[in-house]
Amino acid sequence: MKIDRYNVDTVNRIADHYGDILAALGEDPKREGLLKTPERVAKSLQFLTHGYDINPAEILKGAMFAEEYSQMVVVKDIEVYSLCEHHMLPFFGKAHIAYIPNGHIVGLSKIPRIVDAFARRLQVQERLTNEIRDCIHNTLAPLGVAVVMECRHLCMSMRGVQKQNSVTTTSAFTGEFAKERTRNEFLRLITASLD
């Protein structure tokens, strides 16, 4: 989801602080290349955190349909982009999500949209994984929900331990996915290639 409108007051407040931050870093905020940087950063931050203005449950409720399908529905390789709340550096990767309907299905595009709604906030991957699971579980009341996320964190790659190739995997399950057989089927499906 792209937003083209910004809250002007918020942009101005953030931009004012970023001028001071540039100066504190030893830069000249009046240098040609930096003149518009505070405003650009302010707009960027407003976009990267616009999930606070979105109700993920309402996204799902807007496309729920009565259907007697009762097998696993899997949406895998959903791109994830978020900001780590500890350093405000990006983390990014993929989410793999499944649910087993219990009388209702949801429009498939809504699953990636709720991922974005939660990811476009200051986050930790563990909480993000649980929030996605809980939203689907509480809104659709399915027989089970599974979420696996695999992300790279720039706070680990660019600073701190500086491990460029590390990937963090988190998972969260409810209902039928607590059973080893169902969970293993899900894990097979998200790692399988359909080529």
C-alpha positions in Angstrom: 0.0 0.0 0.0 1.5 3.3 -1.0 0.5 6.5 0.8 0.9 9.8 -1.1 -0.6 12.0 1.6 1.3 12.9 4.7 0.3 14.7 7.9 2.1 18.1 7.4 2.3 18.8 11.1 4.0 15.4 11.7 6.4 15.9 8.8 7.4 19.4 10.1 7.9 18.1 13.7 10.0 15.2 12.6 11.9 17.3 10.1 12.8 19.9 12.7 14.4 17.2 14.9 16.3 15.7 12.0 18.0 19.1 11.2 19.3 19.0 14.8 20.3 15.3 14.4 22.3 16.1 11.3 24.1 18.9 13.1 24.8 16.7 16.1 26.4 14.1 13.7 28.8 16.8 12.5 27.0 17.5 9.3 25.9 20.9 7.9 22.1 20.7 7.5 22.3 23.7 5.2 24.6 21.9 2.7 22.9 21.6 -0.7 22.6 17.8 -0.6 21.0 17.9 2.9 18.6 20.8 2.5 15.6 18.5 2.0 16.9 15.5 3.9 14.9 16.3 7.1 11.7 16.5 5.2 12.5 13.3 3.2 13.3 11.4 6.3 10.1 12.6 8.0 8.0 11.4 5.0 9.9 8.2 4.9 9.3 7.5 8.6 5.6 8.4 8.2 5.3 5.9 5.4 7.3 3.2 7.2 5.1 3.4 10.2 1.7 4.0 8.6 0.5 0.6 10.0 -0.5 2.4 13.2 -3.4 4.0 11.2 -4.7 0.6 9.9 -7.0 -1.9 11.7 -5.8 -5.3 10.5 -9.0 -7.1 11.7 -11.1 -4.8 9.6 -9.1 -5.7 6.6 -10.0 -9.4 7.1 -13.6 -8.6 8.0 -14.0 -6.7 4.8 -13.4 -9.9 2.7 -14.8 -12.8 4.7 -16.9 -15.3 2.9 -19.0 -18.2 4.1 -17.5 -21.3 2.5 -17.4 -25.0 3.5 -13.7 -25.5 2.5 -11.9 -27.1 5.4 -8.4 -27.9 4.1 -5.3 -25.8 4.7 -5.0 -22.5 2.9 -1.3 -21.4 2.6 0.0 -18.0 1.4 3.8 -18.2 1.3 6.7 -15.9 0.4 4.9 -12.8 1.5 7.5 -9.9 1.5 8.0 -8.3 4.9 9.6 -4.9 5.5 9.7 -3.5 9.0 11.7 -1.3 11.4 13.3 -2.8 14.5 12.1 -0.8 17.5 15.4 -1.0 19.3 17.6 0.7 16.6 15.0 1.8 14.0 16.9 -0.1 11.4 15.1 -2.3 8.8 14.5 -5.9 9.0 13.1 -7.7 6.0 12.3 -11.2 4.7 9.3 -13.4 4.1 6.2 -14.6 5.9 4.5 -17.9 5.3 1.0 -18.1 6.6 -1.7 -20.8 6.7 -5.1 -21.3 8.2 -7.7 -24.0 8.2 -11.1 -22.5 7.6 -14.0 -23.2 9.9 -17.0 -22.0 7.8 -15.3 -18.8 6.5 -12.5 -18.0 4.1 -10.9 -14.7 3.4 -9.9 -13.0 0.2 -6.3 -14.1 -0.4 -4.9 -10.5 -0.9 -6.0 -9.7 2.7 -3.4 -12.0 4.2 -0.4 -9.9 2.8 -2.3 -6.7 3.7 -2.5 -7.6 7.4 1.2 -8.5 7.3 2.0 -5.0 6.0 -0.4 -3.4 8.6 1.5 -4.9 11.5 5.0 -4.7 9.8 4.6 -1.0 9.1 5.1 -0.2 12.8 8.1 -0.2 15.1 8.5 -3.9 15.7 10.3 -6.9 16.9 10.0 -10.0 14.8 8.7 -12.2 17.6 5.8 -9.8 18.4 5.1 -9.3 14.6 4.7 -13.1 14.2 2.3 -13.4 17.1 0.2 -10.3 16.1 -0.4 -11.8 12.6 -1.3 -15.2 14.1 -3.6 -13.7 16.7 -5.4 -11.3 14.2 -6.2 -14.2 11.9 -7.2 -16.5 14.8 -9.4 -13.9 16.5 -11.1 -12.6 13.4 -11.7 -15.7 11.3 -12.0 -18.2 14.1 -10.4 -20.9 12.0 -9.5 -24.4 13.1 -5.9 -23.3 13.3 -3.3 -20.7 12.2 0.4 -21.1 11.3 2.9 -18.3 10.8 6.6 -18.6 10.0 8.8 -15.6 9.4 12.3 -15.6 8.1 14.0 -12.2 8.2 17.4 -10.5 8.0 18.0 -7.7 10.5 20.2 -4.8 9.6 20.9 -4.1 13.3 22.8 -7.4 13.2 24.4 -6.9 9.8 25.4 -3.3 9.8 26.2 -2.8 13.5 26.5 -4.9 16.6 27.8 -8.4 15.7 28.0 -7.5 12.0 26.9 -11.0 10.8 25.8 -10.3 7.2 24.3 -13.7 6.4 22.3 -14.5 9.5 18.6 -15.1 9.2 16.1 -15.1 12.1 13.2 -17.5 12.0 10.1 -17.2 14.2 7.0 -19.3 14.3 3.5 -19.2 15.9 0.8 -21.8 15.8 -2.8 -22.3 17.1 -5.4 -25.0 17.0 -4.8 -27.8 14.5 -1.2 -26.6 13.8 -0.3 -27.5 17.4 -0.5 -31.1 16.1 2.8 -32.4 14.7 1.2 -33.9 11.6 -0.6 -30.7 10.6 2.4 -28.5 11.4 4.7 -30.8 9.4 2.4 -30.7 6.4 2.5 -26.9 6.6 6.3 -26.9 6.8 6.6 -29.2 3.8 4.3 -26.9 1.8 6.3 -23.8 2.5 9.6 -25.4 1.6 8.3 -27.2 -1.5 8.9 -25.9 -5.0 6.0 -26.3 -7.4 8.2 -26.0 -10.5 
